[in-house]
Amino acid sequence: MSYYTRVRIELSDASSAVDEVASIVRSWLTAQRVYAVEDVLEDFRRGWIQGETDFNNLVCEDIEEMMANISTHYPELRIYVRGMGEEFHDVWLRIFENRKAVFKLGPFEQFQT
């Protein structure tokens, strides 16, 4: 698993105000005891506003849990997340809707040749 992940975020509707969503993310990050909450929150805000960001020290499962938590608060919103870590096979897709991941693909295991 990669600890440096480029993430694209797309939304089915106009997004909720970033400050409102960031408050939810801050609470989740704090509850998870994530290191450098403010840095991760800044990365999240950039992704929510611009549609793309980089996360450091968060693996796919961390990002997935964070987005599922957001979906809990906005069940009508469909959130598309595409992640690409620094490792070649660390590519994954998720779609969150109605409080859960409704589509999952990857990350892929490295294969032996």
VMD Tcl script that builds the backbone (N, CA, C; Angstrom):
set m [mol new atoms 339]
animate dup $m
set s [atomselect $m all]
$s set {name element resname resid chain x y z} {
  {N N MET 1 A 0.822 -1.177 0.000}
  {CA C MET 1 A 0.000 0.000 0.000}
  {C C MET 1 A 0.873 1.250 0.000}
  {N N SER 2 A 0.440 2.203 -0.707}
  {CA C SER 2 A 1.161 3.468 -0.797}
  {C C SER 2 A 0.737 4.415 0.318}
  {N N TYR 3 A 1.677 5.221 0.756}
  {CA C TYR 3 A 1.358 6.244 1.744}
  {C C TYR 3 A 1.264 7.624 1.125}
  {N N TYR 4 A 1.521 7.717 -0.162}
  {CA C TYR 4 A 1.342 8.954 -0.917}
  {C C TYR 4 A 0.338 8.634 -2.004}
  {N N THR 5 A -0.812 9.243 -1.938}
  {CA C THR 5 A -1.891 8.889 -2.850}
  {C C THR 5 A -2.480 10.130 -3.496}
  {N N ARG 6 A -2.528 10.113 -4.827}
  {CA C ARG 6 A -3.229 11.162 -5.574}
  {C C ARG 6 A -4.683 10.738 -5.672}
  {N N VAL 7 A -5.590 11.645 -5.351}
  {CA C VAL 7 A -7.008 11.321 -5.303}
  {C C VAL 7 A -7.797 12.320 -6.135}
  {N N ARG 8 A -8.701 11.797 -6.961}
  {CA C ARG 8 A -9.676 12.631 -7.686}
  {C C ARG 8 A -11.021 12.411 -7.032}
  {N N ILE 9 A -11.740 13.503 -6.826}
  {CA C ILE 9 A -13.070 13.451 -6.215}
  {C C ILE 9 A -14.047 14.113 -7.170}
  {N N GLU 10 A -15.101 13.383 -7.514}
  {CA C GLU 10 A -16.167 13.938 -8.335}
  {C C GLU 10 A -17.481 13.719 -7.599}
  {N N LEU 11 A -18.403 14.632 -7.786}
  {CA C LEU 11 A -19.679 14.588 -7.071}
  {C C LEU 11 A -20.834 14.567 -8.052}
  {N N SER 12 A -21.932 13.891 -7.680}
  {CA C SER 12 A -23.089 13.783 -8.563}
  {C C SER 12 A -23.887 15.076 -8.629}
  {N N ASP 13 A -23.795 15.888 -7.604}
  {CA C ASP 13 A -24.553 17.138 -7.505}
  {C C ASP 13 A -23.615 18.242 -7.075}
  {N N ALA 14 A -24.161 19.426 -7.019}
  {CA C ALA 14 A -23.384 20.527 -6.468}
  {C C ALA 14 A -22.946 20.135 -5.068}
  {N N SER 15 A -21.703 20.351 -4.787}
  {CA C SER 15 A -21.180 19.927 -3.496}
  {C C SER 15 A -21.683 20.818 -2.376}
  {N N SER 16 A -21.720 20.251 -1.211}
  {CA C SER 16 A -22.051 21.022 -0.028}
  {C C SER 16 A -20.897 21.967 0.255}
  {N N ALA 17 A -21.167 22.981 1.033}
  {CA C ALA 17 A -20.139 23.953 1.373}
  {C C ALA 17 A -18.936 23.244 1.979}
  {N N VAL 18 A -17.765 23.583 1.487}
  {CA C VAL 18 A -16.555 22.898 1.919}
  {C C VAL 18 A -16.353 23.029 3.422}
  {N N ASP 19 A -16.715 24.159 4.020}
  {CA C ASP 19 A -16.529 24.328 5.463}
  {C C ASP 19 A -17.392 23.353 6.255}
  {N N GLU 20 A -18.601 23.119 5.766}
  {CA C GLU 20 A -19.502 22.172 6.426}
  {C C GLU 20 A -18.945 20.751 6.341}
  {N N VAL 21 A -18.486 20.356 5.172}
  {CA C VAL 21 A -17.940 19.011 4.977}
  {C C VAL 21 A -16.623 18.871 5.731}
  {N N ALA 22 A -15.797 19.909 5.711}
  {CA C ALA 22 A -14.508 19.873 6.414}
  {C C ALA 22 A -14.698 19.681 7.913}
  {N N SER 23 A -15.762 20.218 8.457}
  {CA C SER 23 A -16.054 20.034 9.878}
  {C C SER 23 A -16.310 18.555 10.182}
  {N N ILE 24 A -17.032 17.900 9.302}
  {CA C ILE 24 A -17.297 16.462 9.446}
  {C C ILE 24 A -15.990 15.680 9.346}
  {N N VAL 25 A -15.161 16.046 8.371}
  {CA C VAL 25 A -13.883 15.364 8.173}
  {C C VAL 25 A -12.971 15.587 9.381}
  {N N ARG 26 A -12.938 16.810 9.899}
  {CA C ARG 26 A -12.107 17.094 11.076}
  {C C ARG 26 A -12.491 16.192 12.249}
  {N N SER 27 A -13.792 16.062 12.493}
  {CA C SER 27 A -14.257 15.194 13.584}
  {C C SER 27 A -13.824 13.754 13.355}
  {N N TRP 28 A -13.946 13.284 12.132}
  {CA C TRP 28 A -13.554 11.908 11.818}
  {C C TRP 28 A -12.054 11.727 12.003}
  {N N LEU 29 A -11.254 12.649 11.470}
  {CA C LEU 29 A -9.792 12.553 11.590}
  {C C LEU 29 A -9.362 12.536 13.050}
  {N N THR 30 A -9.991 13.388 13.852}
  {CA C THR 30 A -9.662 13.455 15.275}
  {C C THR 30 A -10.024 12.153 15.972}
  {N N ALA 31 A -11.191 11.609 15.665}
  {CA C ALA 31 A -11.621 10.341 16.270}
  {C C ALA 31 A -10.702 9.189 15.873}
  {N N GLN 32 A -10.141 9.253 14.671}
  {CA C GLN 32 A -9.243 8.200 14.196}
  {C C GLN 32 A -7.804 8.409 14.668}
  {N N ARG 33 A -7.576 9.525 15.345}
  {CA C ARG 33 A -6.240 9.888 15.829}
  {C C ARG 33 A -5.227 9.970 14.698}
  {N N VAL 34 A -5.676 10.558 13.607}
  {CA C VAL 34 A -4.814 10.745 12.445}
  {C C VAL 34 A -3.776 11.801 12.771}
  {N N TYR 35 A -2.547 11.517 12.402}
  {CA C TYR 35 A -1.454 12.452 12.620}
  {C C TYR 35 A -1.616 13.658 11.693}
  {N N ALA 36 A -1.308 14.838 12.174}
  {CA C ALA 36 A -1.327 16.074 11.375}
  {C C ALA 36 A -2.709 16.346 10.785}
  {N N VAL 37 A -3.692 16.429 11.635}
  {CA C VAL 37 A -5.072 16.652 11.212}
  {C C VAL 37 A -5.190 17.869 10.307}
  {N N GLU 38 A -4.559 18.962 10.670}
  {CA C GLU 38 A -4.674 20.191 9.876}
  {C C GLU 38 A -4.114 20.014 8.466}
  {N N ASP 39 A -3.007 19.288 8.331}
  {CA C ASP 39 A -2.423 19.049 7.007}
  {C C ASP 39 A -3.343 18.181 6.155}
  {N N VAL 40 A -3.882 17.127 6.743}
  {CA C VAL 40 A -4.791 16.243 6.009}
  {C C VAL 40 A -6.056 17.010 5.634}
  {N N LEU 41 A -6.542 17.823 6.549}
  {CA C LEU 41 A -7.740 18.615 6.293}
  {C C LEU 41 A -7.509 19.597 5.141}
  {N N GLU 42 A -6.342 20.193 5.090}
  {CA C GLU 42 A -6.003 21.101 3.982}
  {C C GLU 42 A -5.997 20.342 2.658}
  {N N ASP 43 A -5.422 19.144 2.660}
  {CA C ASP 43 A -5.415 18.315 1.445}
  {C C ASP 43 A -6.846 17.966 1.038}
  {N N PHE 44 A -7.676 17.607 2.025}
  {CA C PHE 44 A -9.067 17.273 1.730}
  {C C PHE 44 A -9.798 18.464 1.116}
  {N N ARG 45 A -9.647 19.633 1.709}
  {CA C ARG 45 A -10.327 20.834 1.216}
  {C C ARG 45 A -9.959 21.095 -0.241}
  {N N ARG 46 A -8.683 20.939 -0.565}
  {CA C ARG 46 A -8.228 21.137 -1.943}
  {C C ARG 46 A -8.914 20.140 -2.876}
  {N N GLY 47 A -9.003 18.894 -2.453}
  {CA C GLY 47 A -9.654 17.875 -3.273}
  {C C GLY 47 A -11.133 18.119 -3.459}
  {N N TRP 48 A -11.811 18.562 -2.405}
  {CA C TRP 48 A -13.254 18.807 -2.481}
  {C C TRP 48 A -13.554 19.985 -3.401}
  {N N ILE 49 A -12.707 21.011 -3.354}
  {CA C ILE 49 A -12.920 22.216 -4.155}
  {C C ILE 49 A -12.420 22.042 -5.585}
  {N N GLN 50 A -11.207 21.525 -5.740}
  {CA C GLN 50 A -10.563 21.454 -7.053}
  {C C GLN 50 A -10.764 20.118 -7.762}
  {N N GLY 51 A -11.196 19.094 -7.023}
  {CA C GLY 51 A -11.421 17.787 -7.634}
  {C C GLY 51 A -10.208 16.885 -7.633}
  {N N GLU 52 A -9.075 17.374 -7.130}
  {CA C GLU 52 A -7.873 16.537 -7.087}
  {C C GLU 52 A -6.965 17.010 -5.968}
  {N N THR 53 A -6.343 16.052 -5.286}
  {CA C THR 53 A -5.412 16.375 -4.214}
  {C C THR 53 A -4.475 15.202 -3.987}
  {N N ASP 54 A -3.488 15.412 -3.166}
  {CA C ASP 54 A -2.569 14.352 -2.740}
  {C C ASP 54 A -2.677 14.204 -1.239}
  {N N PHE 55 A -2.763 12.956 -0.780}
  {CA C PHE 55 A -2.752 12.665 0.648}
  {C C PHE 55 A -1.447 11.968 0.994}
  {N N ASN 56 A -0.861 12.353 2.107}
  {CA C ASN 56 A 0.333 11.685 2.628}
  {C C ASN 56 A -0.050 10.921 3.884}
  {N N ASN 57 A 0.497 9.731 4.017}
  {CA C ASN 57 A 0.296 8.895 5.198}
  {C C ASN 57 A -1.146 8.432 5.392}
  {N N LEU 58 A -1.928 8.405 4.325}
  {CA C LEU 58 A -3.250 7.786 4.354}
  {C C LEU 58 A -3.283 6.723 3.264}
  {N N VAL 59 A -3.649 5.516 3.628}
  {CA C VAL 59 A -3.767 4.441 2.637}
  {C C VAL 59 A -5.196 4.412 2.120}
  {N N CYS 60 A -5.429 3.580 1.130}
  {CA C CYS 60 A -6.737 3.469 0.491}
  {C C CYS 60 A -7.851 3.292 1.516}
  {N N GLU 61 A -7.657 2.416 2.478}
  {CA C GLU 61 A -8.709 2.142 3.466}
  {C C GLU 61 A -9.030 3.383 4.298}
  {N N ASP 62 A -8.019 4.184 4.617}
  {CA C ASP 62 A -8.257 5.411 5.383}
  {C C ASP 62 A -9.126 6.385 4.592}
  {N N ILE 63 A -8.774 6.569 3.335}
  {CA C ILE 63 A -9.513 7.494 2.476}
  {C C ILE 63 A -10.932 6.971 2.258}
  {N N GLU 64 A -11.048 5.665 2.084}
  {CA C GLU 64 A -12.368 5.050 1.906}
  {C C GLU 64 A -13.249 5.284 3.134}
  {N N GLU 65 A -12.716 5.087 4.327}
  {CA C GLU 65 A -13.491 5.303 5.549}
  {C C GLU 65 A -13.886 6.769 5.697}
  {N N MET 66 A -12.984 7.672 5.341}
  {CA C MET 66 A -13.282 9.095 5.430}
  {C C MET 66 A -14.441 9.456 4.501}
  {N N MET 67 A -14.403 8.959 3.262}
  {CA C MET 67 A -15.463 9.262 2.303}
  {C C MET 67 A -16.782 8.597 2.685}
  {N N ALA 68 A -16.725 7.385 3.242}
  {CA C ALA 68 A -17.942 6.726 3.706}
  {C C ALA 68 A -18.569 7.529 4.841}
  {N N ASN 69 A -17.740 8.102 5.692}
  {CA C ASN 69 A -18.250 8.943 6.773}
  {C C ASN 69 A -18.955 10.177 6.218}
  {N N ILE 70 A -18.383 10.792 5.198}
  {CA C ILE 70 A -19.044 11.936 4.557}
  {C C ILE 70 A -20.386 11.504 3.979}
  {N N SER 71 A -20.402 10.351 3.329}
  {CA C SER 71 A -21.625 9.840 2.713}
  {C C SER 71 A -22.719 9.601 3.748}
  {N N THR 72 A -22.335 9.278 4.964}
  {CA C THR 72 A -23.307 9.105 6.039}
  {C C THR 72 A -24.089 10.391 6.276}
  {N N HIS 73 A -23.409 11.514 6.133}
  {CA C HIS 73 A -24.043 12.814 6.363}
  {C C HIS 73 A -24.772 13.347 5.128}
  {N N TYR 74 A -24.421 12.826 3.945}
  {CA C TYR 74 A -25.027 13.267 2.682}
  {C C TYR 74 A -25.429 12.037 1.864}
  {N N PRO 75 A -26.411 11.253 2.332}
  {CA C PRO 75 A -26.744 9.996 1.662}
  {C C PRO 75 A -27.255 10.169 0.236}
  {N N GLU 76 A -27.782 11.335 -0.100}
  {CA C GLU 76 A -28.297 11.563 -1.450}
  {C C GLU 76 A -27.192 11.916 -2.449}
  {N N LEU 77 A -26.009 12.239 -1.947}
  {CA C LEU 77 A -24.890 12.645 -2.792}
  {C C LEU 77 A -24.083 11.427 -3.225}
  {N N ARG 78 A -23.797 11.315 -4.490}
  {CA C ARG 78 A -22.934 10.247 -4.990}
  {C C ARG 78 A -21.523 10.824 -5.094}
  {N N ILE 79 A -20.573 10.159 -4.442}
  {CA C ILE 79 A -19.186 10.613 -4.402}
  {C C ILE 79 A -18.323 9.598 -5.146}
  {N N TYR 80 A -17.657 10.058 -6.194}
  {CA C TYR 80 A -16.761 9.219 -6.983}
  {C C TYR 80 A -15.333 9.519 -6.553}
  {N N VAL 81 A -14.586 8.480 -6.189}
  {CA C VAL 81 A -13.214 8.671 -5.735}
  {C C VAL 81 A -12.299 7.744 -6.527}
  {N N ARG 82 A -11.249 8.322 -7.077}
  {CA C ARG 82 A -10.246 7.559 -7.828}
  {C C ARG 82 A -8.901 7.818 -7.177}
  {N N GLY 83 A -8.228 6.755 -6.742}
  {CA C GLY 83 A -6.945 6.903 -6.072}
  {C C GLY 83 A -5.832 6.225 -6.840}
  {N N MET 84 A -4.655 6.844 -6.777}
  {CA C MET 84 A -3.473 6.263 -7.403}
  {C C MET 84 A -2.291 6.514 -6.474}
  {N N GLY 85 A -1.780 5.441 -5.907}
  {CA C GLY 85 A -0.639 5.545 -5.008}
  {C C GLY 85 A 0.667 5.562 -5.765}
  {N N GLU 86 A 1.761 5.698 -5.010}
  {CA C GLU 86 A 3.058 5.752 -5.675}
  {C C GLU 86 A 3.504 4.385 -6.198}
  {N N GLU 87 A 2.950 3.312 -5.651}
  {CA C GLU 87 A 3.259 1.974 -6.159}
  {C C GLU 87 A 2.418 1.703 -7.405}
  {N N PHE 88 A 2.999 1.084 -8.396}
  {CA C PHE 88 A 2.372 0.896 -9.700}
  {C C PHE 88 A 0.990 0.264 -9.618}
  {N N HIS 89 A 0.829 -0.753 -8.783}
  {CA C HIS 89 A -0.437 -1.489 -8.712}
  {C C HIS 89 A -1.443 -0.872 -7.752}
  {N N ASP 90 A -1.061 0.178 -7.078}
  {CA C ASP 90 A -1.961 0.798 -6.111}
  {C C ASP 90 A -2.877 1.796 -6.820}
  {N N VAL 91 A -3.865 1.237 -7.506}
  {CA C VAL 91 A -4.866 2.008 -8.233}
  {C C VAL 91 A -6.223 1.485 -7.775}
  {N N TRP 92 A -7.150 2.387 -7.483}
  {CA C TRP 92 A -8.442 1.946 -6.972}
  {C C TRP 92 A -9.526 2.973 -7.279}
  {N N LEU 93 A -10.764 2.484 -7.300}
  {CA C LEU 93 A -11.949 3.308 -7.552}
  {C C LEU 93 A -13.006 2.980 -6.504}
  {N N ARG 94 A -13.730 4.007 -6.084}
  {CA C ARG 94 A -14.856 3.803 -5.172}
  {C C ARG 94 A -15.975 4.761 -5.550}
  {N N ILE 95 A -17.202 4.305 -5.367}
  {CA C ILE 95 A -18.372 5.178 -5.468}
  {C C ILE 95 A -19.131 5.024 -4.163}
  {N N PHE 96 A -19.389 6.163 -3.513}
  {CA C PHE 96 A -20.121 6.179 -2.249}
  {C C PHE 96 A -21.491 6.793 -2.470}
  {N N GLU 97 A -22.480 6.129 -1.910}
  {CA C GLU 97 A -23.845 6.630 -1.996}
  {C C GLU 97 A -24.650 6.018 -0.864}
  {N N ASN 98 A -25.519 6.824 -0.289}
  {CA C ASN 98 A -26.418 6.324 0.741}
  {C C ASN 98 A -25.676 5.606 1.870}
  {N N ARG 99 A -24.607 6.249 2.325}
  {CA C ARG 99 A -23.871 5.802 3.509}
  {C C ARG 99 A -22.909 4.644 3.301}
  {N N LYS 100 A -22.654 4.219 2.077}
  {CA C LYS 100 A -21.746 3.081 1.889}
  {C C LYS 100 A -21.096 3.127 0.516}
  {N N ALA 101 A -20.064 2.298 0.354}
  {CA C ALA 101 A -19.419 2.151 -0.947}
  {C C ALA 101 A -20.297 1.228 -1.786}
  {N N VAL 102 A -20.825 1.740 -2.897}
  {CA C VAL 102 A -21.692 0.937 -3.761}
  {C C VAL 102 A -20.904 0.344 -4.926}
  {N N PHE 103 A -19.644 0.748 -5.069}
  {CA C PHE 103 A -18.771 0.200 -6.101}
  {C C PHE 103 A -17.349 0.241 -5.585}
  {N N LYS 104 A -16.628 -0.890 -5.743}
  {CA C LYS 104 A -15.230 -0.983 -5.314}
  {C C LYS 104 A -14.425 -1.710 -6.379}
  {N N LEU 105 A -13.290 -1.162 -6.701}
  {CA C LEU 105 A -12.357 -1.805 -7.607}
  {C C LEU 105 A -10.955 -1.452 -7.150}
  {N N GLY 106 A -10.111 -2.473 -6.903}
  {CA C GLY 106 A -8.748 -2.255 -6.460}
  {C C GLY 106 A -8.686 -1.907 -4.977}
  {N N PRO 107 A -7.501 -1.656 -4.457}
  {CA C PRO 107 A -6.211 -1.667 -5.135}
  {C C PRO 107 A -5.833 -3.090 -5.535}
  {N N PHE 108 A -5.017 -3.161 -6.530}
  {CA C PHE 108 A -4.674 -4.441 -7.125}
  {C C PHE 108 A -3.409 -5.012 -6.512}
  {N N GLU 109 A -3.396 -6.331 -6.361}
  {CA C GLU 109 A -2.226 -7.012 -5.829}
  {C C GLU 109 A -1.167 -7.093 -6.911}
  {N N GLN 110 A 0.068 -7.006 -6.490}
  {CA C GLN 110 A 1.159 -7.154 -7.460}
  {C C GLN 110 A 1.193 -8.612 -7.910}
  {N N PHE 111 A 1.354 -8.827 -9.189}
  {CA C PHE 111 A 1.394 -10.198 -9.704}
  {C C PHE 111 A 2.833 -10.594 -10.002}
  {N N GLN 112 A 3.077 -11.894 -9.970}
  {CA C GLN 112 A 4.405 -12.443 -10.240}
  {C C GLN 112 A 4.485 -12.889 -11.700}
  {N N THR 113 A 5.566 -12.564 -12.361}
  {CA C THR 113 A 5.755 -13.014 -13.748}
  {C C THR 113 A 6.815 -14.071 -13.820}
}
mol reanalyze $m
mol bondsrecalc $m
mol representation Tube
mol addrep $m
